[in-house]
Amino acid sequence: MIQYERQLSILHYLEGHHAATIKQLSGAVYSSEASVRRDLNQLEKQGIVSRVYGGVILSKYQNANVPLVLRKQENVAQKEEIAQRAAELVCDGATIFIDASSTAGRIVKYLNSYHNLKIITNSVTVVKEASKNNIDVWATGGKYFCENRAFVGPYADEFARSINIDIFFFSCQGITEDGRISDVSERETSLRRVVLEHSKKKIFLCDSSKIGVQRMFFLCTRFDVDEIICDKVLPWKVQKEN
């Protein structure tokens, strides 16, 4: 396949899937990953595609939702560190809500030493991980959002209104330098708003790639949460030190 044809095939695949990993594209166009990377470099210079979360997305979809499978591959070490630190805030007997973000979902594996925990989540991934570790888990229900492996919508929101939560662990796709937290998913943002209202303690998990990023749907500000766990010093703390 000549380069021009391969690039058209890549764009055709992305039109149908919105986002993909290098490995997925390599299989789709029957070419080596090295060839695909060279093609993507050219397409990115032309502004047609953008690199995101360990993969690539059409630039016109840059503000759309990026599938969980791609987000899980980005900043893995930082997200693991954040999840470990978050798990240290849990106590025996707590009722915790873990959202469907790729960072928050990593917490479950660090909760085995706690007793009588109750996990509530809208994440299919969290349900599976908690059940493997014999932790009591409740799912919100609602419409299944395949790209994020999450339940969302009015039924999920209504379930969240009926419960009391000790700690809410969540993430979003952006936090501005003055502390405004936002996301691209309207439905997940709606659920997070409800859970914030019904939680005693709110913990925002944020790897440093999200700092300075603003997305369409505003959730809350840094003053609305009890703690932000990040792998780097947050901008307002730097300003205070200076």
PyRosetta script that sets phi, psi and omega in degrees:
from pyrosetta import init, pose_from_sequence

init()
pose = pose_from_sequence("MIQYERQLSILHYLEGHHAATIKQLSGAVYSSEASVRRDLNQLEKQGIVSRVYGGVILSKYQNANVPLVLRKQENVAQKEEIAQRAAELVCDGATIFIDASSTAGRIVKYLNSYHNLKIITNSVTVVKEASKNNIDVWATGGKYFCENRAFVGPYADEFARSINIDIFFFSCQGITEDGRISDVSERETSLRRVVLEHSKKKIFLCDSSKIGVQRMFFLCTRFDVDEIICDKVLPWKVQKEN")
pose.set_psi(1, 125.7)
pose.set_omega(1, 179.4)
pose.set_phi(2, -73.6)
pose.set_psi(2, 162.6)
pose.set_omega(2, -172.1)
pose.set_phi(3, -57.7)
pose.set_psi(3, -45.5)
pose.set_omega(3, -178.1)
pose.set_phi(4, -59.0)
pose.set_psi(4, -45.5)
pose.set_omega(4, 179.8)
pose.set_phi(5, -64.7)
pose.set_psi(5, -38.9)
pose.set_omega(5, -179.5)
pose.set_phi(6, -64.1)
pose.set_psi(6, -41.4)
pose.set_omega(6, 179.5)
pose.set_phi(7, -65.6)
pose.set_psi(7, -38.3)
pose.set_omega(7, 176.1)
pose.set_phi(8, -63.4)
pose.set_psi(8, -39.1)
pose.set_omega(8, 179.1)
pose.set_phi(9, -65.8)
pose.set_psi(9, -39.4)
pose.set_omega(9, 177.5)
pose.set_phi(10, -61.8)
pose.set_psi(10, -46.1)
pose.set_omega(10, -179.1)
pose.set_phi(11, -65.5)
pose.set_psi(11, -37.3)
pose.set_omega(11, 177.9)
pose.set_phi(12, -63.5)
pose.set_psi(12, -42.4)
pose.set_omega(12, 179.0)
pose.set_phi(13, -63.5)
pose.set_psi(13, -43.0)
pose.set_omega(13, -178.7)
pose.set_phi(14, -68.8)
pose.set_psi(14, -30.6)
pose.set_omega(14, 176.1)
pose.set_phi(15, -62.6)
pose.set_psi(15, -36.0)
pose.set_omega(15, -178.8)
pose.set_phi(16, -83.0)
pose.set_psi(16, -26.6)
pose.set_omega(16, -174.6)
pose.set_phi(17, -116.8)
pose.set_psi(17, -9.6)
pose.set_omega(17, 179.9)
pose.set_phi(18, 70.3)
pose.set_psi(18, -41.9)
pose.set_omega(18, -178.0)
pose.set_phi(19, -146.0)
pose.set_psi(19, 156.2)
pose.set_omega(19, -179.3)
pose.set_phi(20, -162.1)
pose.set_psi(20, 157.9)
pose.set_omega(20, 172.2)
pose.set_phi(21, -86.0)
pose.set_psi(21, 165.9)
pose.set_omega(21, 176.7)
pose.set_phi(22, -60.4)
pose.set_psi(22, -41.3)
pose.set_omega(22, -179.7)
pose.set_phi(23, -61.9)
pose.set_psi(23, -42.5)
pose.set_omega(23, 178.9)
pose.set_phi(24, -62.7)
pose.set_psi(24, -43.9)
pose.set_omega(24, 179.9)
pose.set_phi(25, -66.0)
pose.set_psi(25, -39.3)
pose.set_omega(25, 179.2)
pose.set_phi(26, -59.0)
pose.set_psi(26, -43.6)
pose.set_omega(26, 178.5)
pose.set_phi(27, -68.9)
pose.set_psi(27, -36.3)
pose.set_omega(27, -176.5)
pose.set_phi(28, -69.0)
pose.set_psi(28, -33.9)
pose.set_omega(28, -177.0)
pose.set_phi(29, -107.0)
pose.set_psi(29, 6.0)
pose.set_omega(29, 176.5)
pose.set_phi(30, 56.3)
pose.set_psi(30, 46.8)
pose.set_omega(30, 179.2)
pose.set_phi(31, -136.7)
pose.set_psi(31, 164.9)
pose.set_omega(31, -179.5)
pose.set_phi(32, -69.0)
pose.set_psi(32, 157.3)
pose.set_omega(32, 177.7)
pose.set_phi(33, -64.3)
pose.set_psi(33, -33.5)
pose.set_omega(33, 178.6)
pose.set_phi(34, -62.9)
pose.set_psi(34, -42.1)
pose.set_omega(34, 178.6)
pose.set_phi(35, -64.7)
pose.set_psi(35, -42.1)
pose.set_omega(35, 179.5)
pose.set_phi(36, -62.9)
pose.set_psi(36, -42.0)
pose.set_omega(36, 178.7)
pose.set_phi(37, -60.6)
pose.set_psi(37, -41.1)
pose.set_omega(37, 179.0)
pose.set_phi(38, -63.9)
pose.set_psi(38, -41.5)
pose.set_omega(38, 178.3)
pose.set_phi(39, -63.5)
pose.set_psi(39, -42.5)
pose.set_omega(39, -178.7)
pose.set_phi(40, -66.3)
pose.set_psi(40, -35.3)
pose.set_omega(40, 176.4)
pose.set_phi(41, -60.1)
pose.set_psi(41, -42.7)
pose.set_omega(41, 178.9)
pose.set_phi(42, -67.4)
pose.set_psi(42, -43.5)
pose.set_omega(42, -179.8)
pose.set_phi(43, -66.6)
pose.set_psi(43, -33.1)
pose.set_omega(43, 178.2)
pose.set_phi(44, -69.9)
pose.set_psi(44, -38.7)
pose.set_omega(44, 177.2)
pose.set_phi(45, -62.0)
pose.set_psi(45, -30.2)
pose.set_omega(45, 178.0)
pose.set_phi(46, -83.0)
pose.set_psi(46, -4.6)
pose.set_omega(46, 179.2)
pose.set_phi(47, 79.6)
pose.set_psi(47, 14.6)
pose.set_omega(47, -176.8)
pose.set_phi(48, -85.2)
pose.set_psi(48, -36.5)
pose.set_omega(48, 179.0)
pose.set_phi(49, -125.7)
pose.set_psi(49, 163.9)
pose.set_omega(49, 177.0)
pose.set_phi(50, -135.3)
pose.set_psi(50, 140.9)
pose.set_omega(50, 176.2)
pose.set_phi(51, -81.8)
pose.set_psi(51, 130.6)
pose.set_omega(51, 178.3)
pose.set_phi(52, -146.6)
pose.set_psi(52, 140.5)
pose.set_omega(52, 167.3)
pose.set_phi(53, 43.8)
pose.set_psi(53, 49.4)
pose.set_omega(53, 176.2)
pose.set_phi(54, 76.2)
pose.set_psi(54, 10.9)
pose.set_omega(54, 179.9)
pose.set_phi(55, -149.6)
pose.set_psi(55, -149.2)
pose.set_omega(55, -178.0)
pose.set_phi(56, -144.1)
pose.set_psi(56, 150.5)
pose.set_omega(56, -179.7)
pose.set_phi(57, -140.4)
pose.set_psi(57, 149.9)
pose.set_omega(57, 173.8)
pose.set_phi(58, -63.2)
pose.set_psi(58, 135.6)
pose.set_omega(58, -175.7)
pose.set_phi(59, -57.1)
pose.set_psi(59, -33.6)
pose.set_omega(59, -178.3)
pose.set_phi(60, -68.0)
pose.set_psi(60, -15.8)
pose.set_omega(60, 178.2)
pose.set_phi(61, -104.0)
pose.set_psi(61, 15.0)
pose.set_omega(61, -171.8)
pose.set_phi(62, -61.4)
pose.set_psi(62, -31.0)
pose.set_omega(62, 179.2)
pose.set_phi(63, -94.0)
pose.set_psi(63, 7.8)
pose.set_omega(63, 176.9)
pose.set_phi(64, -89.4)
pose.set_psi(64, 174.0)
pose.set_omega(64, -179.6)
pose.set_phi(65, -67.7)
pose.set_psi(65, 136.0)
pose.set_omega(65, 175.3)
pose.set_phi(66, -99.0)
pose.set_psi(66, 127.4)
pose.set_omega(66, -176.4)
pose.set_phi(67, -54.2)
pose.set_psi(67, 147.4)
pose.set_omega(67, -178.3)
pose.set_phi(68, -57.8)
pose.set_psi(68, -36.5)
pose.set_omega(68, -177.5)
pose.set_phi(69, -59.9)
pose.set_psi(69, -30.1)
pose.set_omega(69, 176.4)
pose.set_phi(70, -81.4)
pose.set_psi(70, -43.0)
pose.set_omega(70, -177.9)
pose.set_phi(71, -63.0)
pose.set_psi(71, -31.2)
pose.set_omega(71, -179.2)
pose.set_phi(72, -66.9)
pose.set_psi(72, -20.7)
pose.set_omega(72, -177.0)
pose.set_phi(73, -90.0)
pose.set_psi(73, -6.8)
pose.set_omega(73, -175.5)
pose.set_phi(74, -96.2)
pose.set_psi(74, 133.6)
pose.set_omega(74, 175.1)
pose.set_phi(75, 51.8)
pose.set_psi(75, 47.3)
pose.set_omega(75, -174.6)
pose.set_phi(76, -59.5)
pose.set_psi(76, -48.1)
pose.set_omega(76, -177.4)
pose.set_phi(77, -60.8)
pose.set_psi(77, -43.3)
pose.set_omega(77, 179.5)
pose.set_phi(78, -63.5)
pose.set_psi(78, -42.8)
pose.set_omega(78, -179.3)
pose.set_phi(79, -65.5)
pose.set_psi(79, -36.6)
pose.set_omega(79, 177.7)
pose.set_phi(80, -65.5)
pose.set_psi(80, -42.1)
pose.set_omega(80, 178.1)
pose.set_phi(81, -61.4)
pose.set_psi(81, -44.8)
pose.set_omega(81, -179.8)
pose.set_phi(82, -63.2)
pose.set_psi(82, -42.2)
pose.set_omega(82, -179.7)
pose.set_phi(83, -64.1)
pose.set_psi(83, -40.6)
pose.set_omega(83, 177.9)
pose.set_phi(84, -62.7)
pose.set_psi(84, -44.3)
pose.set_omega(84, 179.0)
pose.set_phi(85, -64.7)
pose.set_psi(85, -37.3)
pose.set_omega(85, 179.0)
pose.set_phi(86, -65.1)
pose.set_psi(86, -41.4)
pose.set_omega(86, -178.5)
pose.set_phi(87, -61.4)
pose.set_psi(87, -27.3)
pose.set_omega(87, 179.5)
pose.set_phi(88, -68.5)
pose.set_psi(88, -14.8)
pose.set_omega(88, -179.9)
pose.set_phi(89, -86.9)
pose.set_psi(89, -7.7)
pose.set_omega(89, -178.9)
pose.set_phi(90, -81.3)
pose.set_psi(90, 152.1)
pose.set_omega(90, 176.2)
pose.set_phi(91, -132.7)
pose.set_psi(91, 160.9)
pose.set_omega(91, 179.3)
pose.set_phi(92, -55.7)
pose.set_psi(92, 139.1)
pose.set_omega(92, 175.7)
pose.set_phi(93, 80.6)
pose.set_psi(93, 2.7)
pose.set_omega(93, -176.3)
pose.set_phi(94, -74.7)
pose.set_psi(94, 150.1)
pose.set_omega(94, 169.7)
pose.set_phi(95, -104.5)
pose.set_psi(95, 115.8)
pose.set_omega(95, -175.3)
pose.set_phi(96, -122.2)
pose.set_psi(96, 145.3)
pose.set_omega(96, 174.2)
pose.set_phi(97, -108.7)
pose.set_psi(97, 126.0)
pose.set_omega(97, 176.7)
pose.set_phi(98, -116.1)
pose.set_psi(98, 120.9)
pose.set_omega(98, -176.7)
pose.set_phi(99, -79.5)
pose.set_psi(99, -175.3)
pose.set_omega(99, -173.1)
pose.set_phi(100, -91.2)
pose.set_psi(100, 15.5)
pose.set_omega(100, 178.3)
pose.set_phi(101, -72.9)
pose.set_psi(101, 155.2)
pose.set_omega(101, -177.1)
pose.set_phi(102, -68.2)
pose.set_psi(102, -27.1)
pose.set_omega(102, 179.5)
pose.set_phi(103, -78.0)
pose.set_psi(103, -50.6)
pose.set_omega(103, -178.1)
pose.set_phi(104, -61.6)
pose.set_psi(104, -35.7)
pose.set_omega(104, -178.4)
pose.set_phi(105, -62.0)
pose.set_psi(105, -20.3)
pose.set_omega(105, -178.9)
pose.set_phi(106, -77.1)
pose.set_psi(106, -12.2)
pose.set_omega(106, -176.2)
pose.set_phi(107, -65.2)
pose.set_psi(107, -36.6)
pose.set_omega(107, -169.4)
pose.set_phi(108, -53.2)
pose.set_psi(108, -40.8)
pose.set_omega(108, -176.4)
pose.set_phi(109, -64.8)
pose.set_psi(109, -15.9)
pose.set_omega(109, -179.0)
pose.set_phi(110, -100.8)
pose.set_psi(110, 14.3)
pose.set_omega(110, -175.0)
pose.set_phi(111, -106.9)
pose.set_psi(111, 7.5)
pose.set_omega(111, -173.9)
pose.set_phi(112, -64.4)
pose.set_psi(112, -25.1)
pose.set_omega(112, -176.0)
pose.set_phi(113, -82.2)
pose.set_psi(113, -7.4)
pose.set_omega(113, -178.2)
pose.set_phi(114, -91.3)
pose.set_psi(114, 154.9)
pose.set_omega(114, -178.3)
pose.set_phi(115, -114.7)
pose.set_psi(115, 145.9)
pose.set_omega(115, 174.1)
pose.set_phi(116, 58.6)
pose.set_psi(116, 33.9)
pose.set_omega(116, 176.7)
pose.set_phi(117, -75.7)
pose.set_psi(117, 151.3)
pose.set_omega(117, 172.8)
pose.set_phi(118, -128.5)
pose.set_psi(118, 120.4)
pose.set_omega(118, -179.8)
pose.set_phi(119, -107.3)
pose.set_psi(119, 131.9)
pose.set_omega(119, 172.5)
pose.set_phi(120, -117.0)
pose.set_psi(120, 138.0)
pose.set_omega(120, -175.3)
pose.set_phi(121, -156.5)
pose.set_psi(121, 159.3)
pose.set_omega(121, 169.5)
pose.set_phi(122, -108.5)
pose.set_psi(122, 12.6)
pose.set_omega(122, -175.6)
pose.set_phi(123, -104.2)
pose.set_psi(123, 125.4)
pose.set_omega(123, 175.2)
pose.set_phi(124, -64.2)
pose.set_psi(124, -37.5)
pose.set_omega(124, 179.3)
pose.set_phi(125, -61.6)
pose.set_psi(125, -43.0)
pose.set_omega(125, 179.7)
pose.set_phi(126, -66.6)
pose.set_psi(126, -40.5)
pose.set_omega(126, 177.6)
pose.set_phi(127, -57.6)
pose.set_psi(127, -46.7)
pose.set_omega(127, -178.7)
pose.set_phi(128, -64.8)
pose.set_psi(128, -43.7)
pose.set_omega(128, -177.8)
pose.set_phi(129, -66.9)
pose.set_psi(129, -42.2)
pose.set_omega(129, -179.8)
pose.set_phi(130, -65.8)
pose.set_psi(130, -40.4)
pose.set_omega(130, -179.4)
pose.set_phi(131, -66.9)
pose.set_psi(131, -32.6)
pose.set_omega(131, 176.7)
pose.set_phi(132, -64.9)
pose.set_psi(132, -30.5)
pose.set_omega(132, -177.5)
pose.set_phi(133, -99.3)
pose.set_psi(133, 12.9)
pose.set_omega(133, 176.9)
pose.set_phi(134, 57.5)
pose.set_psi(134, 38.6)
pose.set_omega(134, 175.3)
pose.set_phi(135, -100.7)
pose.set_psi(135, 135.5)
pose.set_omega(135, 177.8)
pose.set_phi(136, -62.6)
pose.set_psi(136, 130.5)
pose.set_omega(136, -175.7)
pose.set_phi(137, -139.7)
pose.set_psi(137, 138.7)
pose.set_omega(137, 175.0)
pose.set_phi(138, -119.4)
pose.set_psi(138, 137.4)
pose.set_omega(138, 175.5)
pose.set_phi(139, -103.4)
pose.set_psi(139, 143.9)
pose.set_omega(139, -177.3)
pose.set_phi(140, -67.1)
pose.set_psi(140, -28.8)
pose.set_omega(140, -169.8)
pose.set_phi(141, 74.6)
pose.set_psi(141, -176.3)
pose.set_omega(141, -176.4)
pose.set_phi(142, 115.5)
pose.set_psi(142, -168.5)
pose.set_omega(142, 179.3)
pose.set_phi(143, -76.2)
pose.set_psi(143, 135.4)
pose.set_omega(143, -179.3)
pose.set_phi(144, -81.6)
pose.set_psi(144, 122.7)
pose.set_omega(144, 179.8)
pose.set_phi(145, -99.1)
pose.set_psi(145, 97.1)
pose.set_omega(145, -168.6)
pose.set_phi(146, -59.0)
pose.set_psi(146, -44.8)
pose.set_omega(146, -175.1)
pose.set_phi(147, -59.6)
pose.set_psi(147, -33.9)
pose.set_omega(147, -179.0)
pose.set_phi(148, -105.3)
pose.set_psi(148, 1.7)
pose.set_omega(148, -177.9)
pose.set_phi(149, 51.6)
pose.set_psi(149, 48.3)
pose.set_omega(149, -173.1)
pose.set_phi(150, -136.5)
pose.set_psi(150, 152.1)
pose.set_omega(150, 172.0)
pose.set_phi(151, -95.3)
pose.set_psi(151, 134.9)
pose.set_omega(151, -176.6)
pose.set_phi(152, -143.9)
pose.set_psi(152, 175.5)
pose.set_omega(152, 174.0)
pose.set_phi(153, 102.9)
pose.set_psi(153, -178.9)
pose.set_omega(153, -174.8)
pose.set_phi(154, -56.4)
pose.set_psi(154, -38.6)
pose.set_omega(154, -179.2)
pose.set_phi(155, -67.4)
pose.set_psi(155, -38.9)
pose.set_omega(155, 176.7)
pose.set_phi(156, -65.5)
pose.set_psi(156, -42.9)
pose.set_omega(156, 178.5)
pose.set_phi(157, -61.3)
pose.set_psi(157, -42.9)
pose.set_omega(157, -178.5)
pose.set_phi(158, -65.2)
pose.set_psi(158, -40.4)
pose.set_omega(158, 177.0)
pose.set_phi(159, -60.3)
pose.set_psi(159, -43.7)
pose.set_omega(159, -178.3)
pose.set_phi(160, -63.1)
pose.set_psi(160, -30.7)
pose.set_omega(160, 179.0)
pose.set_phi(161, -70.5)
pose.set_psi(161, -17.4)
pose.set_omega(161, -174.3)
pose.set_phi(162, -94.3)
pose.set_psi(162, 2.5)
pose.set_omega(162, -174.2)
pose.set_phi(163, -125.2)
pose.set_psi(163, 159.0)
pose.set_omega(163, 174.9)
pose.set_phi(164, -111.2)
pose.set_psi(164, 130.2)
pose.set_omega(164, -172.0)
pose.set_phi(165, -120.1)
pose.set_psi(165, 134.3)
pose.set_omega(165, 177.5)
pose.set_phi(166, -79.0)
pose.set_psi(166, -47.5)
pose.set_omega(166, -178.3)
pose.set_phi(167, -136.6)
pose.set_psi(167, 132.6)
pose.set_omega(167, 176.0)
pose.set_phi(168, -111.4)
pose.set_psi(168, 116.3)
pose.set_omega(168, 175.1)
pose.set_phi(169, -101.8)
pose.set_psi(169, 123.2)
pose.set_omega(169, -178.1)
pose.set_phi(170, -149.4)
pose.set_psi(170, 163.6)
pose.set_omega(170, 172.8)
pose.set_phi(171, -140.0)
pose.set_psi(171, 168.5)
pose.set_omega(171, 176.0)
pose.set_phi(172, -145.2)
pose.set_psi(172, 177.0)
pose.set_omega(172, -174.3)
pose.set_phi(173, -88.4)
pose.set_psi(173, -2.4)
pose.set_omega(173, 178.6)
pose.set_phi(174, -163.5)
pose.set_psi(174, 150.0)
pose.set_omega(174, 170.7)
pose.set_phi(175, -142.5)
pose.set_psi(175, 123.9)
pose.set_omega(175, -178.6)
pose.set_phi(176, -72.8)
pose.set_psi(176, 168.1)
pose.set_omega(176, -176.6)
pose.set_phi(177, -68.4)
pose.set_psi(177, -15.5)
pose.set_omega(177, 173.9)
pose.set_phi(178, -100.1)
pose.set_psi(178, 5.4)
pose.set_omega(178, 169.8)
pose.set_phi(179, 95.4)
pose.set_psi(179, 25.2)
pose.set_omega(179, 175.7)
pose.set_phi(180, -92.8)
pose.set_psi(180, 123.8)
pose.set_omega(180, -174.0)
pose.set_phi(181, -100.6)
pose.set_psi(181, 131.9)
pose.set_omega(181, -175.7)
pose.set_phi(182, -148.9)
pose.set_psi(182, 169.7)
pose.set_omega(182, -176.6)
pose.set_phi(183, -151.1)
pose.set_psi(183, 165.7)
pose.set_omega(183, 178.6)
pose.set_phi(184, -88.1)
pose.set_psi(184, -17.6)
pose.set_omega(184, -175.4)
pose.set_phi(185, -93.8)
pose.set_psi(185, 112.1)
pose.set_omega(185, 178.9)
pose.set_phi(186, -63.5)
pose.set_psi(186, -42.4)
pose.set_omega(186, -175.5)
pose.set_phi(187, -69.6)
pose.set_psi(187, -40.4)
pose.set_omega(187, 178.4)
pose.set_phi(188, -71.4)
pose.set_psi(188, -34.1)
pose.set_omega(188, 176.7)
pose.set_phi(189, -64.3)
pose.set_psi(189, -39.1)
pose.set_omega(189, 178.0)
pose.set_phi(190, -60.3)
pose.set_psi(190, -45.6)
pose.set_omega(190, 179.4)
pose.set_phi(191, -64.6)
pose.set_psi(191, -42.9)
pose.set_omega(191, 179.8)
pose.set_phi(192, -60.8)
pose.set_psi(192, -37.0)
pose.set_omega(192, 177.8)
pose.set_phi(193, -59.5)
pose.set_psi(193, -44.0)
pose.set_omega(193, -180.0)
pose.set_phi(194, -63.9)
pose.set_psi(194, -45.9)
pose.set_omega(194, -177.7)
pose.set_phi(195, -64.7)
pose.set_psi(195, -37.6)
pose.set_omega(195, 176.3)
pose.set_phi(196, -56.4)
pose.set_psi(196, -41.1)
pose.set_omega(196, -178.4)
pose.set_phi(197, -67.6)
pose.set_psi(197, -23.9)
pose.set_omega(197, -174.3)
pose.set_phi(198, -110.3)
pose.set_psi(198, 18.1)
pose.set_omega(198, -177.9)
pose.set_phi(199, -117.4)
pose.set_psi(199, 137.2)
pose.set_omega(199, 176.9)
pose.set_phi(200, -71.0)
pose.set_psi(200, -42.4)
pose.set_omega(200, -177.7)
pose.set_phi(201, -127.3)
pose.set_psi(201, 132.8)
pose.set_omega(201, -177.2)
pose.set_phi(202, -117.8)
pose.set_psi(202, 123.0)
pose.set_omega(202, -177.8)
pose.set_phi(203, -119.8)
pose.set_psi(203, 117.0)
pose.set_omega(203, 178.8)
pose.set_phi(204, -95.9)
pose.set_psi(204, 126.8)
pose.set_omega(204, -179.3)
pose.set_phi(205, -103.7)
pose.set_psi(205, 126.4)
pose.set_omega(205, -168.2)
pose.set_phi(206, -146.1)
pose.set_psi(206, 107.7)
pose.set_omega(206, 172.0)
pose.set_phi(207, -77.9)
pose.set_psi(207, 156.3)
pose.set_omega(207, -168.0)
pose.set_phi(208, -64.6)
pose.set_psi(208, -16.6)
pose.set_omega(208, 178.0)
pose.set_phi(209, -66.5)
pose.set_psi(209, -16.9)
pose.set_omega(209, -177.4)
pose.set_phi(210, -90.7)
pose.set_psi(210, -11.2)
pose.set_omega(210, -178.5)
pose.set_phi(211, -70.2)
pose.set_psi(211, 132.2)
pose.set_omega(211, -179.5)
pose.set_phi(212, 85.2)
pose.set_psi(212, 6.4)
pose.set_omega(212, -178.8)
pose.set_phi(213, -103.6)
pose.set_psi(213, 135.3)
pose.set_omega(213, 176.1)
pose.set_phi(214, -123.8)
pose.set_psi(214, 129.1)
pose.set_omega(214, 177.5)
pose.set_phi(215, -111.2)
pose.set_psi(215, 178.6)
pose.set_omega(215, -169.5)
pose.set_phi(216, -68.6)
pose.set_psi(216, -41.4)
pose.set_omega(216, -170.9)
pose.set_phi(217, -102.0)
pose.set_psi(217, 113.2)
pose.set_omega(217, -178.9)
pose.set_phi(218, -75.0)
pose.set_psi(218, 133.7)
pose.set_omega(218, 178.2)
pose.set_phi(219, -104.9)
pose.set_psi(219, -58.1)
pose.set_omega(219, -176.2)
pose.set_phi(220, -166.6)
pose.set_psi(220, -178.0)
pose.set_omega(220, 175.3)
pose.set_phi(221, -112.9)
pose.set_psi(221, 172.0)
pose.set_omega(221, 179.4)
pose.set_phi(222, -62.4)
pose.set_psi(222, -22.6)
pose.set_omega(222, 179.8)
pose.set_phi(223, -77.1)
pose.set_psi(223, -13.1)
pose.set_omega(223, -179.8)
pose.set_phi(224, -90.3)
pose.set_psi(224, -3.6)
pose.set_omega(224, 179.8)
pose.set_phi(225, -117.2)
pose.set_psi(225, 158.7)
pose.set_omega(225, -178.1)
pose.set_phi(226, -86.4)
pose.set_psi(226, -28.8)
pose.set_omega(226, -178.1)
pose.set_phi(227, -157.4)
pose.set_psi(227, 145.6)
pose.set_omega(227, 173.1)
pose.set_phi(228, -119.6)
pose.set_psi(228, 122.9)
pose.set_omega(228, 178.0)
pose.set_phi(229, -103.8)
pose.set_psi(229, 119.7)
pose.set_omega(229, -176.6)
pose.set_phi(230, -136.9)
pose.set_psi(230, 156.9)
pose.set_omega(230, 179.1)
pose.set_phi(231, -84.0)
pose.set_psi(231, -5.3)
pose.set_omega(231, 176.1)
pose.set_phi(232, -133.8)
pose.set_psi(232, 163.4)
pose.set_omega(232, 177.5)
pose.set_phi(233, -67.4)
pose.set_psi(233, 132.7)
pose.set_omega(233, -176.5)
pose.set_phi(234, -74.6)
pose.set_psi(234, 150.0)
pose.set_omega(234, -172.2)
pose.set_phi(235, -53.8)
pose.set_psi(235, -43.5)
pose.set_omega(235, -177.2)
pose.set_phi(236, -69.7)
pose.set_psi(236, -23.9)
pose.set_omega(236, 176.2)
pose.set_phi(237, -75.3)
pose.set_psi(237, -35.8)
pose.set_omega(237, 175.9)
pose.set_phi(238, -63.5)
pose.set_psi(238, -45.4)
pose.set_omega(238, 179.8)
pose.set_phi(239, -60.9)
pose.set_psi(239, -38.6)
pose.set_omega(239, -179.4)
pose.set_phi(240, -66.3)
pose.set_psi(240, -40.3)
pose.set_omega(240, 179.3)
pose.set_phi(241, -66.2)
pose.set_psi(241, -32.4)
pose.set_omega(241, 179.8)
pose.set_phi(242, -82.2)
pose.dump_pdb("model.pdb")
